[in-house]
Amino acid sequence: MDNRYRTLTRLSAFVTLAITFCSCTKEKDTFCPPPGKQCGDSTLYASLLPADTCILFPELQGPSYIYERIGPGYGLIGKSPSNPDEWLYFIHPEGASSNDGSEIWKTDTCSGKKQFIIDKVRSQPKINKEGWLIFRLRTDGFMYKLSPEGDSLEAVSDQVAHDQFDWCLDGQAFFYRARFKKVAYLISIEGEVLDSFNLDCHAIAGRGDRIAMNLKSNITGTYTRLVILNLHTGDLSDVGEIELGLGGPLALAWETDESLIGVFVKGAYRIHVLTGEVELVKETCDNLSYYYPSVDSDNTAWLLLGRQDFMYPQSLNVDFTTSMVMLNTQTGEEWKLDLDQ
């Protein structure tokens, strides 16, 4: 984002206290920065983004646009459970091949210390309550775990994994689908296979003993059927068919026990699991899309996202940049996190 449009925010202890006692809602016209840091005088590494302007790209007859990323690719993993001032994220370096994989980094937003964790990561890593990471590696596509200290790398699957997976059972196990099979596995943190399920599931989000996912619908023939799997009983409960012409979710994240956040081609939406009701959180456009959703465990009003900003086409070429953002689902304010400084 152009520096002319950014307002770099530094939060002092005063602002931190103000946030603590301020409830931000759409009804109250309240300026609501992301949650403050534990240290007093530090950079939050956050800048408020201006309101988005949707741009329609010309419709093509025949050929498709050629998309090229400018700069590194970023994805936000989340906070370190042991230190809310530490953020984990991953980077796909500029000019790197997709076969090279990405790097995981950690930044302490109080001290400014930045630490390299590991490279050759193939997928969006997930972090549990104890700080353990799971991800796929480029070398073999298996699932790996990594300790909170960034060591003790260990393979915890013997199957090439699908792109999406998540922790469950309070971080003592994880759930993933094998890439070349319509079979999903429940695996303990030690790598033991606890159970398997004949499921062709895609977007996966775990919370306690429940796994939200989308399956192929008998109605639409696409992956628009949203269900929840009970890991203890093996029962599937239907949330409902995703309507509104959204198609299937690209990724899911639990917001609360009763709601999910789904990222679709058309935007980020809240899904109420008891009723199947779907409501818009943030619409996307030809010049904007989101990916890799997660919810701030300390404040569920904050949605953590990857963001792509697309420039207007030059002939068939569309350049785009990626960034890490926090979206307040109550106020609609969006903040860019500049963790890679």
C-alpha positions in Angstrom: 0.0 0.0 0.0 1.3 3.5 -0.9 2.8 5.3 2.1 0.6 8.3 1.3 -2.3 6.3 2.3 -0.9 4.9 5.6 -1.1 6.3 9.0 1.6 4.5 11.1 0.3 4.2 14.6 2.5 4.0 17.8 0.7 2.9 20.9 1.7 4.2 24.3 0.6 2.8 27.6 -2.2 5.4 27.6 -3.6 4.1 24.4 -3.3 0.5 25.7 -5.4 1.4 28.7 -7.9 3.2 26.5 -8.4 0.1 24.4 -8.9 -2.0 27.5 -11.8 0.2 28.7 -13.2 0.9 25.2 -15.7 -1.4 23.5 -15.7 -0.8 19.7 -19.0 -1.2 17.9 -20.4 -0.1 14.6 -23.0 2.0 16.5 -20.3 3.9 18.4 -18.2 5.9 16.1 -15.1 4.8 18.0 -11.6 4.7 16.7 -10.5 1.2 17.5 -6.8 0.2 16.9 -5.8 -3.5 17.3 -5.2 -4.8 20.8 -2.3 -2.9 22.4 1.1 -4.3 23.3 2.2 -5.3 26.8 5.2 -3.0 26.7 4.7 0.7 27.2 6.4 2.7 24.4 6.6 0.6 21.2 5.5 0.4 17.6 2.5 -1.8 17.1 3.7 -2.4 13.5 0.2 -1.5 12.4 -1.2 1.1 10.0 -4.9 1.9 9.4 -5.9 1.2 5.9 -8.3 3.5 4.0 -11.7 2.4 3.0 -11.6 0.1 -0.1 -12.8 1.3 -3.5 -14.0 -1.6 -5.7 -12.8 -1.6 -9.2 -14.3 -3.8 -12.0 -11.7 -5.2 -14.4 -12.7 -5.5 -18.1 -14.2 -8.9 -18.9 -12.1 -10.9 -21.3 -13.4 -12.9 -24.2 -11.1 -15.9 -24.6 -7.8 -15.5 -22.8 -7.5 -15.0 -19.1 -5.4 -12.5 -17.1 -1.9 -13.3 -16.1 -1.3 -12.6 -12.5 2.2 -11.7 -11.1 3.0 -11.0 -7.5 5.1 -8.0 -6.7 7.3 -8.3 -3.6 7.2 -11.2 -1.1 4.1 -13.2 -0.4 2.9 -13.1 3.3 0.7 -15.2 5.4 -0.3 -14.5 9.1 -0.1 -17.5 11.5 -1.0 -15.7 14.7 0.3 -14.7 18.1 2.7 -16.8 20.2 0.6 -18.2 23.1 3.4 -17.6 25.6 4.0 -13.9 24.5 1.2 -11.8 23.0 3.8 -9.4 21.7 5.3 -12.1 19.4 3.7 -12.7 16.1 4.4 -15.7 13.8 4.0 -15.4 10.0 5.5 -16.8 6.9 7.1 -15.4 3.8 7.4 -16.6 0.2 10.5 -14.6 -0.9 10.3 -12.4 -3.9 11.5 -14.2 -7.0 11.3 -17.6 -5.3 9.8 -20.5 -7.2 6.6 -22.1 -5.8 8.6 -25.3 -5.4 11.0 -23.5 -3.0 8.3 -23.2 -0.3 8.0 -20.5 2.3 9.9 -19.4 5.4 8.4 -19.1 8.9 9.5 -16.0 11.0 8.7 -14.6 14.4 8.7 -10.9 15.3 8.6 -9.4 18.8 6.7 -6.1 18.4 8.1 -4.7 21.6 11.8 -5.4 21.2 11.8 -5.4 17.4 13.7 -8.8 17.4 13.0 -10.9 14.3 13.8 -14.6 14.3 13.9 -17.1 11.4 12.3 -20.4 12.3 12.3 -22.7 9.3 12.0 -22.8 5.5 10.7 -25.0 2.8 7.2 -24.8 4.2 4.5 -25.8 1.7 1.2 -24.8 3.4 -0.4 -22.4 5.9 1.0 -23.4 9.3 -1.4 -23.7 12.3 -0.5 -23.0 15.9 -2.0 -24.6 19.0 -2.4 -23.3 22.5 1.0 -24.5 23.6 2.7 -22.9 20.6 3.3 -26.1 18.6 3.2 -25.6 14.8 1.9 -28.1 12.2 2.5 -27.7 8.5 3.5 -29.5 5.3 7.1 -29.5 4.0 8.0 -29.0 0.4 10.4 -32.0 0.5 7.8 -34.7 0.9 4.4 -33.1 1.6 4.0 -34.9 4.9 2.7 -33.2 8.0 5.3 -32.0 10.4 5.3 -30.5 13.9 7.7 -28.0 15.4 8.1 -27.0 19.0 7.4 -23.5 20.4 11.2 -23.0 20.6 11.5 -23.7 16.9 13.2 -27.0 17.2 12.3 -30.7 17.5 11.1 -30.9 13.9 9.3 -34.2 13.5 7.1 -35.9 10.8 3.7 -36.7 12.2 2.1 -38.4 9.2 3.0 -41.0 6.6 0.6 -39.7 4.0 1.0 -36.7 1.7 -1.4 -34.1 3.1 -4.1 -31.9 1.6 -3.5 -28.1 1.8 -5.9 -27.6 4.7 -5.8 -29.0 8.2 -6.2 -27.8 11.8 -5.6 -28.6 15.4 -8.4 -30.1 17.5 -9.0 -31.7 20.9 -7.4 -28.6 22.6 -4.2 -28.9 20.7 -3.6 -32.5 21.6 -4.4 -33.8 18.1 -4.9 -32.5 14.6 -7.1 -33.4 11.6 -6.1 -33.6 8.0 -7.1 -35.1 4.7 -4.7 -37.2 2.6 -4.0 -35.5 -0.7 -4.6 -38.4 -3.0 -7.3 -40.1 -1.0 -10.8 -39.3 0.1 -9.8 -40.2 3.6 -9.2 -37.9 6.6 -7.2 -38.7 9.7 -7.2 -37.7 13.3 -3.6 -37.7 14.6 -2.3 -37.2 18.1 0.4 -34.6 18.6 2.9 -37.5 18.9 1.9 -38.7 15.4 -0.3 -41.7 16.4 -3.3 -42.3 14.1 -6.3 -42.1 16.4 -9.1 -42.5 13.8 -9.8 -42.2 10.1 -12.9 -41.0 8.2 -14.0 -41.6 4.6 -14.5 -38.0 3.8 -13.6 -35.9 0.8 -13.4 -32.8 2.9 -11.7 -29.5 1.9 -11.8 -26.4 4.1 -11.1 -27.6 7.6 -11.4 -25.9 11.0 -11.1 -27.6 14.4 -12.5 -26.5 17.7 -12.5 -28.9 20.7 -14.0 -32.2 19.5 -15.6 -30.6 16.4 -14.3 -30.3 12.9 -16.1 -27.9 10.4 -15.6 -28.8 6.8 -17.2 -28.6 3.4 -18.2 -31.6 1.3 -19.5 -32.2 -2.2 -23.2 -31.4 -2.4 -25.7 -33.7 -4.0 -27.7 -30.5 -4.9 -25.0 -28.4 -6.6 -22.4 -31.0 -7.4 -19.8 -28.7 -5.9 -18.3 -28.4 -2.4 -21.1 -26.2 -0.9 -22.3 -28.6 1.8 -21.1 -27.4 5.2 -21.0 -30.0 8.0 -19.5 -30.5 11.4 -17.9 -33.8 12.4 -18.1 -34.9 16.1 -14.7 -36.6 16.7 -16.0 -38.7 19.6 -19.0 -40.2 17.9 -18.1 -39.9 14.2 -21.5 -38.2 13.5 -21.9 -35.6 10.9 -24.3 -32.8 11.5 -25.4 -30.6 8.6 -25.0 -26.8 8.9 -26.6 -26.4 5.5 -26.0 -25.6 1.9 -24.0 -22.4 1.2 -26.3 -20.3 -0.9 -26.1 -16.7 -2.1 -24.1 -17.9 -5.1 -20.9 -18.0 -3.0 -19.8 -21.5 -4.0 -17.8 -23.5 -1.4 -15.5 -21.8 1.2 -11.9 -21.6 0.3 -11.0 -21.7 4.1 -12.8 -21.8 7.4 -12.0 -20.6 10.9 -14.1 -20.9 14.1 -15.1 -17.5 15.5 -17.1 -18.7 18.5 -18.7 -22.0 19.5 -21.7 -20.9 17.4 -20.1 -19.2 14.4 -17.6 -19.7 11.7 -15.7 -17.3 9.4 -15.5 -18.5 5.8 -13.4 -16.9 3.1 -15.0 -17.2 -0.3 -14.2 -15.8 -3.7 -16.7 -13.1 -3.0 -15.5 -12.1 0.5 -15.4 -13.1 4.1 -18.7 -14.3 5.6 -19.9 -15.3 9.0 -21.8 -18.6 9.1 -24.1 -19.4 12.1 -23.7 -23.1 12.7 -27.1 -23.6 14.4 -29.2 -22.0 11.6 -26.9 -22.1 8.6 -27.5 -18.3 8.2 -24.7 -16.6 6.2 -23.9 -12.9 6.6 -21.3 -10.7 4.9 -18.3 -9.5 7.0 -16.2 -8.0 4.2 -16.9 -8.1 0.4 -14.1 -8.6 -2.1 -13.7 -7.1 -5.5 -11.7 -7.6 -8.7 -8.9 -5.6 -7.0 -9.1 -7.2 -3.6 -9.2 -10.7 -2.1 -8.6 -12.5 1.2 -7.0 -15.8 2.3 -5.9 -17.8 5.4 -8.5 -16.6 8.0 -8.0 -17.0 11.7 -9.5 -15.3 14.7 -7.6 -13.6 17.5 -8.0 -15.8 20.5 -7.8 -12.9 22.9 -10.5 -10.8 21.1 -12.8 -12.6 18.7 -13.8 -9.2 17.1 -10.5 -9.3 15.3 -10.1 -11.4 12.2 -6.6 -12.2 11.0 -6.3 -12.4 7.2 -3.9 -12.5 4.3 -4.8 -9.9 1.7 -4.1 -9.5 -2.0 -4.4 -6.1 -3.7 -4.6 -6.2 -7.5 -3.6 -3.4 -9.8 -5.7 -2.4 -12.8 -4.8 -4.7 -15.8 -2.1 -3.6 -18.2 -3.1 -5.6 -21.3 -3.5 -9.1 -19.9 -1.1 -8.6 -17.0 -2.3 -8.0 -13.4 0.2 -7.2 -10.8 -0.7 -7.8 -7.1 0.8 -7.4 -3.6 0.1 -9.4 -0.5 -0.1 -8.2 3.1 -1.1 -9.3 6.6 -4.1 -7.5 8.0 -6.4 -7.4 11.1 -10.1 -6.7 10.3 -12.4 -5.6 13.1 -15.7 -7.4 12.4 -17.6 -4.9 14.6 -16.4 -1.6 13.2 -15.1 -2.7 9.7 -11.7 -1.0 10.3 -8.8 -2.8 8.7 -5.2 -2.6 9.8 -2.1 -3.7 8.0 0.6 -5.4 10.1 4.1 -4.6 9.0 5.8 -7.4 10.8 8.6 -7.9 8.3 10.5 -4.7 9.0 
